[in-house]
Amino acid sequence: MACSARLASGTALALLLSAGLSPVLAQDTSTLSDTDTGDVLVLDAIDVNSYEQEVLQSLGVSVISAEKIAEAPVANDISELVRKMPGVNLTGASSSGQRGNQRQIDIRGMGPENTLILIDGKPVLSRDAVKMGRAGERDSRGDSNWVPAELIERIEVIRGPAAARYGSGAAGGVVNIITKQPEKDLFQLSMSYNQPESSLEGGDKRANFLWAKPIGDSLSLRLTGNYNHSDPDDPDINAATVAEDDDAAAGSEGVINKDLTALLSWTLDDQNKIDFELGYSKQSNLYAGDTQLSMPTDASAELAESGATTNKMTRTTASVTHTGRYAVGELKSYLQWEHTNNTRLSEGASGSREGAISSTDEWGTVTLDNVAAKTELTRDGQFLGREAKWTYGGELRFERMDDPVSITARGDIDFSYGDTVASAEDRDPVSSQMMLGAYAEGNILWTDRLSIAPSLRVDHADTFGTNISGALNASYEMTSSWTLKAGVAQAFKAPNLYQLNPNYIYTTRGNGCPYPYYRNGPCYVLGNEDLNPERSLNTELGVAYAGPSGIEATLTAFYNDYHDKIQAGTDQVAELTVDDSTYRVYQWENIPRAVVSGVEGSFQAQLREDLLLTTNLTYMIRSENKETGDPLSLVPKYTINAALEWQATERLKLVPSLTHYGKIEAAETSATTGYAEDDTTAQDPYTLVNLTAAFEVREGFTIKGGVTNLFDKQILRSDSGAQTYNEPGRAYFLGLTTTF
């Protein structure tokens, strides 16, 4: 009876989560064990474990532990840590190079929009409140900067077929940020400081705390707070790339982060636990002069000189999570509400002033509400007489955007096409999308050497209809040291609300008109309600070695066949005449095919008891839009990361590390117009070297410091071809963390 009552209580909670939102999905990998030993995974003996454990052992997974985070240079944004994993780089939001310094996590060359960010297994979707330009760019830092590094237990970076189970947005991969849990009485205080050698580059200072406290036998509380201030680059940092008195591209903007969270964990009994969490974050930029087309205005120049705030992003979350362990299996469920306010100064809507700030005092706000829910049951079972573990789940994602800014931006001309409302004042600023998903997964011990993990997923949206996807991952232990891994999966990404909304009207005027109408406009790009989701068939094959000598290595080949990628169309769908003027009309559309392929490798060796070598390599064989032949995103041809961890004394650890980037080729045709690019300048290879020292003063008190970019290899942004970003020069950092 007790077991039945507890099962009933867990089921009641799951039903509560799904009431009006059925079905709901369970939490992702926030309960996975940490098997990290650097960038190389330890491959445990094959066992019939959960699907999540099988995923974590995939070749396409890296784990950054709290220890590794503590050894790294201080970083405000965890993308600086993730970028050193196999298969990962940082790129702007599109291959156009626009907003090039807004670099975000790009996994296996699929672009930042195909990287799904999770915090404790729950999706982070605030960047979707920022409008998308015609080349796929957003003026957004992405969603990797909502949790300070010091408050993170580990970061799971999941790539390829292992990522496909997470639904929309994971075609490139998943970054799951796992925060420190309130398991014991703890107060942690951290402070850090980063000072560039160049006076033209912005520095950084940060302080945060974590307080965890058990309250009686069944409750525990965790409070966290963070303040970070990153200064912007000087507006003239890139002046050397242009002739005197010409306008130079902007450097990196600064940001002020303010973050607060409260988590209450309630252990009902040995089988049920409920977490209630509230969070509030605000990011205010410190303007450095960036404009979408590198065409400054009087307003943008004035604001850049003062480093003023020109946009503010606030993110508020509330969630409840339930974990239940019963005779029938383990049940995990969550329900999360995420509210984002994107407030910005007015910007030009078209022509050469597009994306350039046009006012110093006129603000507009876009609000985005996301509801995400999951419920998932994992239980033991059999398949054809073989031991197996089965997982069944359901998911809901609902997004609603209220955008009175972009929807009415072109209000000076009344015209209609399809479902577009002619008058700007009559256009509904509210748009929404509902997606429901259900999936089943298994982990089957086929033989004592072979395990297979099949999965099937069905998603239905009120916008694009039904999408069916699935995956098959397999692991074969060839010898006690060698393991063969393979996987294939269908991944997808739903169209975003800007691409779907026929009342989102993007104006190019004349210069941005698609071929063959250059300087023959204006031209309009409209949202399209008939878009299909983007689909990617992801395949990988690799081997792993874990020998008795302490040497561990992996080598993985991956191939992504990318269908129905969404981009602004270059085929005219209508020609309208208003007041004797001709308006050419285009829509967002699905392009037939793109291909991404490459090789990842990692190597780890315990050279001595006090000396550990870790390296990894990513080599991009192909990244190609089949219509244009251009790369999908501006990533290096190859990337090499290496680190040598030397435990010099019992308390002192020294870590020299380097990253070498190969050549980055530029697109040869415009991603938006179809015209040949005048400037296809490549970014030449370069190497960055860091040196970090961590000293444990006493138990619970650690100081770290060092130098980043030791040899001062600066990269200046010129917006010529692939030269679209700044790489900061030499800087000195210091950080301390103490616990009580």
Secondary structure, DSSP 4 states (H G I P E B T S, - for coil): -HHHHHHHHHHHHHHHHHTTT-S-B---STT----BSSSSBP-PPP----HHHHHHTSTTEEEEEHHHHHHSPP-SSTHHHHTTSTTEEEE-SSTT-TTTTS-EEEETTS-GGGEEEEETTEE--GGGGSPP-TTS--S---SS-SS-GGGEEEEEEEEGGGGGGG-TT-SSEEEEEEEPP--S-EEEEEEEEEEESSTTS--EEEEEEEEEEEETTTEEEEEEEEEEEEPPPPTTTTGGGS-TTSPPPP---EEEEEEEEEEEEEE-SSSEEEEEEEEEEEEEEE-----TTS---HHHHHHHHHT---EEEEEEEEEEEEEEEETTEEEEEEEEEEEEEEEEE-BB-SGGGBTSB--SS-EEEEEEEEEEEEEEEEEEEEETTEEEEEEEEEEEEEEEEE-TTTTTS--S-----TT--SSGGGS--EEEEEEEEEEEEEEEE-SSSEEEEEEEEEEEETTTEEEEEEEEEEEEE-SSSEEEEEEEEEEEEPPPHHHH-TT-EEEEETTTPPTT-TTS--EEEE--TTPPPEEEEEEEEEEEEE-TTS-EEEEEEEEEEEEEEEEE--S--EEEEETTEEEEEEEEEEEEEEEEEEEEEEEEEEEETTEEEEEEEEEEEEEEETTT---SS---SEEEEEEEEE--SSSEEEEEEEEEE--BPPPSB-TTT-PBPS--PPBPPEEEEEEEEEEEEETTEEEEEEEESTT---B----BTTB---B---EEEEEEEEE-
